[in-house]
Amino acid sequence: RVCPRCSLMRARELEGRIVEAIDGIDSPGLITLTLASTDQPLREQLDRLKTCFRALRRRKEWKKHVRGGVAVVEVTYSSWAKQWHPHLHVLADFDFWAQKSLSGEWLTVTGDSPICDIRRIASKKAMARYVAKYVVKGSDSASLPWRRLVEWAMAIAGLRIAQPFGNLHGMKTRARSEERRVGKECRSRWSPYH
């Protein structure tokens, strides 16, 4: 995930798969769910984000409004606060849901994080491109302080960046054979020490 070339290829592959999967969605939109920044290690924050999102999807209001979608993890780092900021971008198939109501549901499951956003997106392809770009975010890791880069690399190792759910459950978010081939090719050409 540190390799810019591999990340770009993964993003293109994911974008194509998302466009294909959401072709049948009638009411596409984007939901962003944010956790309050803390001093906890990144892996703990990512685990908490995953747990809270799972709890949100089990709630009555979520089930009333959202049929399914794809959740993509984004991790940013604030150099001034020296804290991680993990959040989810959820490409969703949903009926109208007031932002205030969603915010209340998110606060209930997180206990401290009411900040979220919900909006309609007209172009499915633009929405897929927007969500898939977070797969490339790993290549932005070069700007991190080296200790934070190590923490980031260890925290995202094995983490599923894109997770389909609901009516898109079962959608493939990565092509393993292509990922292995590209990964081997890049590992033979790229060294983290140059």
Salt bridges, closest charged atoms under 4 A:
GLU13 OE2 - ARG17 NE 2.76
GLU15 OE2 - ARG129 NE 3.48
ASP47 OD1 - ARG43 NE 3.46
GLU61 OE2 - LYS64 NZ 3.94
GLU61 OE1 - HIS65 NE2 3.29
GLU74 OE1 - HIS87 NE2 2.74
GLU74 OE1 - HIS89 NE2 2.67
GLU74 OE2 - LYS137 NZ 3.37
ASP93 OD1 - ARG67 NH2 2.93
ASP95 OD2 - ARG67 NH1 3.00
GLU105 OE1 - ARG59 NE 2.40
ASP112 OD1 - ARG48 NH2 2.74
ASP117 OD2 - ARG119 NH2 2.65
ASP140 OD2 - LYS137 NZ 3.96
GLU151 OE1 - ARG148 NH1 2.85
GLU178 OE2 - ARG181 NH2 2.56
GLU179 OE1 - ARG10 NE 3.69
GLU185 OE2 - ARG5 NH1 2.49
GLU185 OE1 - ARG181 NH1 3.43
GLU185 OE2 - ARG189 NH1 3.82
